[in-house]
Amino acid sequence: MIRTLAMPAFLEPAPDSLVGLRNAGGSHGRTWFPLLMLAWSVWIFLTPLFSAPAFRDWLWPTLASYAAFLVLYRHAYYRSRAHLLACALGIAALGFALTPFNPGAQGYLVYACAFLAFVARPKGAVLWMVGVLGAYALVWLWLGFPLIYLFSVLMVGLAVGLMNISIQRRTQADIALRLSHDEVRRLAGVAERERIGRDLHDLLGHTLSLVALKADLAGRLVERDPAAARREIDEVARVSRDALAQVRHAVTGIRAAELVAELASAHLLLESDEIVLHYTPPALPLPSTLETALALTVREAVTNVQRHARARQVWIALECTREHVLLRVRDDGRGGDIVPGNGLHGMGERLRALGGELRIDARPGAGTELQARLPWPRAGIAAAEPTPT
């Protein structure tokens, strides 16, 4: 996890707030974003300065309205969305009340439209924006202010509101895509368990029936023909050992190219954030323990890139030598200090349990490179070596 500044307690978002829902959807790091958006409110104070001396008594009404605006603004972003419509209409009301003293109050209408984009479905949100802006236009005309400035607030308010509707729809699509990834993994796991069950049934059904038959036969022969009973018992032991060997072989082979599947899933996840992934599937078959560890490493590394790195490109490479397997995950993001979270800790422990190591190189502005190195098991070295011809 990349280190971020701690939030003051009064800016901790509620789970169902605008900021809380963005964080839950994977847009971590945007808790400070609403504070940056306050920069546009400077025009509420600059506009009357360029309109003097027509508006002499603008300062104190503006300061009073701005104090109320900050309270409503905080509630709109960080508190429950159940109060979002009331906050948006309250901000619009501030614009209505302040406009006779300060035409810069039209900035409040732009903020109101920005919040109205989230109060209903797109059509309903547009109707709210049109209604509020239409009422404000009537007030503006009644005051006799220049029409050119009315046109600007109508266009900017609608543009900001429609942009927020578009952002919300994309966020919902990203959340749905992530949920679909999880569902695909779950269904793949269910299908794999069903396949394993069928394979084990086919593998052991006949063998166990044979073992039961011969055990019954040996029981009947033990009194009449001990030698024949002994042969049947030896046959039961041989069949049991063969069945055990077959089960071990089947369990060792039960892995449907986990690393390849994880690379494909990573490609879909990064593509949803317009991040380009460059990778090549592994050329050699990997032992199941190594493949599982590397697949989980790819999953954790790609998730961290998507959430924190702000990268545009990611490179994943797998290098196999006689001594080890090396996985590299590199991005062109912001880099910087890395504070290991539960995911990185778990990744490192998993690799160390297999005799491997985890290295992370993160330089500010130069991206991050993660290296996971694992030694080959003895059987894996033999399997990886080319067969002489």
Salt bridges, closest charged atoms under 4 A:
ASP174 OD2 - ARG170 NE 3.90
ASP182 OD1 - ARG185 NH1 3.67
GLU183 OE2 - ARG186 NH2 2.66
GLU192 OE2 - ARG195 NH2 2.75
ASP199 OD2 - ARG195 NH1 2.93
ASP202 OD1 - HIS201 ND1 3.66
GLU232 OE1 - LYS214 NZ 3.29
ASP234 OD1 - ARG230 NE 3.65
GLU235 OE2 - ARG238 NH2 2.39
ASP242 OD2 - ARG238 NH1 2.87
GLU262 OE2 - ARG185 NH2 3.02
GLU262 OE1 - ARG299 NH2 2.95
GLU271 OE2 - HIS267 NE2 3.92
GLU291 OE1 - ARG255 NH1 2.30
GLU319 OE2 - ARG328 NE 3.01
ASP337 OD2 - ARG3 NH1 3.26
GLU357 OE2 - ARG373 NE 3.36
ASP361 OD2 - ARG363 NE 3.87
GLU369 OE2 - ARG328 NH1 2.88
GLU385 OE2 - ARG322 NH1 2.45
